[in-house]
Amino acid sequence: MKTISIAALVAASIAAPVMAQDRDGWPESFTVGTASQGGTYFAYGSGWANLVADELGIPGGGEVTGGPMQNMALVHTGEVQFGMTTMGPAAESLQGTNPIAPGLQMTNTCAMFPMYQTPFAVTTLTSSGIASISDIPAGAKIGFGPAGSTSDTYFPRMMEELGVEFERRNGGWNDLGTQLQDGLLDVIAFAAGVPTPAVSQLEVQTEVNFITFTEEEQATILEAFPVAPFTIAADTYETMTEDAQSVSMWNFAIANCDLPASFVYEVVDVIMSDNERMQGIHRAARSTLPENWDKNGTLQWHPGAAQWFTENAGAEIAADMVFGG
């Protein structure tokens, strides 16, 4: 027993400096910028933040924000270490057209890992009589989510492209769901991973219609915006009876580019090494897979993330797409 004890002490004394060296420069804690409560970003982001904190033994968690546009700004400035964004707001932020800080090119925000596609979906109360986009009456009050979010940035433009006349409303998803129930809104236009918590809550409390795009409406949006075709499966929600045709944008987790490569590598490893565990956080994570690394053609990769995907997913990332490369 004495021999084993001494050996263990020796092993520990050797391992300790290695661990300390591996974690050199790591932050003492971290924050993940998410979005409003009731949306997928908040549930997904808070979940993976807690998972990383538990696995790496570093205090961390999710923070309520205004969504992708604000997350790009917060991560760029280092106010939060990590965040989540969609590719549209990411591109606008790099170009300096982010409304949070017009003229600032947010080039210190790096891609970390693929999350999931965000479909654009329309929900109404069954009692409203609105069962299609063409049924939305002129002047309808439509909730587009938090100001500056992906939904608020693109969905009003999409509705205008489809010829819908509306009054624009903003707010957190839970708040907008309550307003819809109270008759203060006619429609909610969601851009969020599915199932969206606020919609799941709505269908438990009342009868809702899940509006699908017609082929013509979908084609119009695909031609005008940086989106891809998407089908919201009928089993996404308890009361949904048929698939809904939609469009979507890819979401990526982002990191401040100045974070140590070893830290970001380990964070990516926690997230990408066990997809079943991630799906336990949110069903949208079924797309959080290593092979989806190629869905990023906008942001430079964080060196630690690029190393992980190169070593573990066979990624071939061009040198100029890696920060500092």
N, C-alpha and C positions, 0 to 999 in steps of 0.2 A: 504493500500500500504506500509505503514511504517513497519507493522508487517511482511509482506512478505519479505521486503528488509532485515530486521534484521535476519529472519530465513535463508535467502539465504547466508548471510554473515557468520552466524554460521556454516552452512553446508559446506561452502567453507573452513572455517578455520579448520574443522575437516578432510575434505577430503585431503587437501593439504599435511599434514604430511604422510598420508597413501601412496599417490602417490610417494612422495619422498622416502619413505622406500622401496616401491616396485621396484623403479628404482635405488636402491643403487648399485653402482659399474658399472652401465651401461656405455658404451663408449659414448663420446660426438658426435661421428660420426662413420660411418662404410663404408667399401668397400667390394664389391663382385668381386672376380676374375672370369672373363668370358673366352674369347678366342678372336680370330681375328674377325674383322668386316666382315659381310657377312655370318657368320656362325650362327647356331641356339643358341649356348651358349651366344653370345653377345646380341642378341635380347631378349632371354628369361631371362638371368641374369640381364641385365640392367633394364628390365621391372619389375621384382620382387623386385629389389633393390629400384626402385623409389616408388613402391607400399608400401613397408615397411616404407620407409622414410616418406611418406605422412600419413600413418595410425598411426605411432608411434611418429611422430613429431621429428624425429632425422635426421640430414643431412646424406645422403648416396647415393651411386650410383655404377654402374658397372665400371670395369676397364679392358681394353684390356690386355690380357695375352697370353701366349703360349698354353693355354688349360689345360686339366686335370692333366698332370704331374706337370706342373709349379704351378697350383693351389694347389695341395697337399703340395708342398714345401712352398708356400707363407702363406697358412693357418697354417701349422705346426709351422712356425717361428713367426706367429703373424703379419707378414707384411700386411696382409689383414685379416679381421675378418671372412669373409665367402668366399666360392668358390663353384665350381661345378666340379665333376669328374665322370668318369665311373669306374665300378667295377674292370676292368683289371688293369688300372694304379693305382687304390687304393691298390690293393693287392701287386703290385710290390713295391709301396712306403713303405708299412708296412714291406716288406721283406728287404728293403735297396737296391733295385735294380733300383730305380728311376734314370734315367740318369742325372737329374738336380743336384743331390747330391748323387753320388754312396756311399754306405756304411751307409748312414743315414737312420735309421728306423723312419719314420714319424708318430709316435704314438700319437702325440698331435693334430691330425686331427680327428674330430668326425663326424659321420653321423647326418644329420639334418632332411631331408625329401626326399621322392622319387620324381624324376622329370619325366622322360620318358625313353623310350628305344631309343638307337642310332642305326639305321640301317646302314649297310655298303652298299653303293650304287655307281654304276659306271655310269658316264655320258660322252657322246661324242657328237661331232657335227654330224648331219645327213650326211653332205657332206663328212665325213671321210670314210664312208662305213663300219665302225665298228658297228656291231649290236649284238655282243655276245662276251663273254670272249675269245673264241677261235679265234675270228677275230682280236684280238689285235696283231699287228705284232711284231716280235722280235726287240728289241731296241726302242720300243715306249717310248715316253717321257710322264711319268705319274705324275700328281700333286697329292701329298698326304696330302696337308694341312700344317699347321705350324709345324716346327720341335718340336718333343716331344708331339704332340697331340695324341689323341686316334687313329685317322686315320693314322698318320705317324708311330705310334708304331706298329700297327697290320696289316694294309692293305698291306704294302709291303711283310710281311711274308705270308699273304693269297695268294697274287698273285704268289709268289714263289711256294707255295704249289700246286697251280693250273697249274704250269708249264709256267707261263708268264715270258718272258725275257724283262726287261725294264730299262730305265734310270730314276732315282729318282729325283723328283723336289719338293721343298718345298716353301711355301708362304701362305699368307692370302687367304681366299676363294675368296674374290672379285678380288684380283690380279690374282689368278689362272684362274678365269673365263675369265678375259680379255686376258690372255695368250692363252687360248683355242680358243677364237674367232680370235685371231691374228695369229693362226697357229703355235705358239711356243710350244704348248702341243698337244698331241694326245688324251689324256684321263684325266679325273679328277676322282679320287677315293675318294669319300666322306664318312666320318663317322660323321654324324651330324643328329640332330633331323629333322624330316620332317614336313612340307615343308622347305627345306633349302633355306634361302633368296637368296644366290648367284645363285642357280639353277633356282629359280622363275624369277630372273632378266634375266638369260641367255635365257630362253624359250620365253621371250618377245622380245628379240633382234635378235634371230636366231632360226633355227630348230635344236633340239637336240634329241638324242636317249637315252632312259632310259634302261640300260642294266640289264637283269635279270639273276640270276644264274640258271643253269640247276639243276635238282634233284641231279645228280651226283656231281656237283660242290658244291652245298649246303651241301651235306652229307660229302664231304671231309673236308670242313671248320669246320663243327660242330664237327668232330672227333678230329681235331687238335687244336682247340682254345676254350677259355671259353666264348662261345656265344650261343645264342638261335635262333631257326627259327623265321623269321619275314617276313610279307608280306607288301610291300608298295602298298597301295590301289591306284587304277587307278585315283581316284578323288583327289589325293594328289597334282597333278600339272595340270595346265590348258590344256596342250597338251599331257598328258599321256593318252594312250588309253586302257591299260590293266594292271592288277596287276603285280608287279615284285617281285619274290621270292628273299629273302635276309637273312641275319643273323643280330643279334643285341646284344648290351650290355646295361645293365641298367645304368642310370645316377642318382646320388644322390647329393643333396646340402650338403655341408660340413661346419663345424664351428670349429674355434679354441676351443679346449676342455676347456680352461681356462675362457671362457666367462661366465658371470653370468647365472645361470639356468633360472632365471626369465626373462631375456632378450631373450634368445633363445626360451623359451616357447612362448612368445608373438610373436616373428617373425614367428614361425611355425604356430601359430594360424591365423595370417594374411593370410598366403599362403594357408593353408589347409581348411579354413572355407568357401571359396567361389570359387569353381572350374570354374564357368562361367566367373568370373572376370579374373582368370588366363588364360583361353582360349582366352580372349580378348587380352592378351599380346602375346601369341603364341599358335597355334593350337596343338603343341606337348604337351601342358599342359593338354590335355584330359586324360592323364595317371597320372597326378599329383593328386592322390587320396589317402585318408587315408589308404584304404585297401592294398595298395602296399607297406606298411612299411616292409613287410616280404621279399621284394626283396633284402634286405641288409643282407648278411651273412658274410661280410668282415670287415667292420669298427665297432668299438665300438660306441655306441650311445652317443650323448651329453646328460647329465642328464635332461636338460630342454626339449629336444626333446622326450626323452624316456617317460617323465611324460605326455607330451601332447598325444602321441599315446596310452599310457596305459589308460588314462582317456577318450579319445575321439574316439579311434578306436578299443578298446578291445584288444590291442596288448599285447602279452605275451612275454616280452623280458627278457631273462635270465640275472641274476645279473652280470655275467662275461662279458656280451655284453654291459654293461653300464659303461662309463668312471668313474673310481673311485669306482666302485661297487665291 
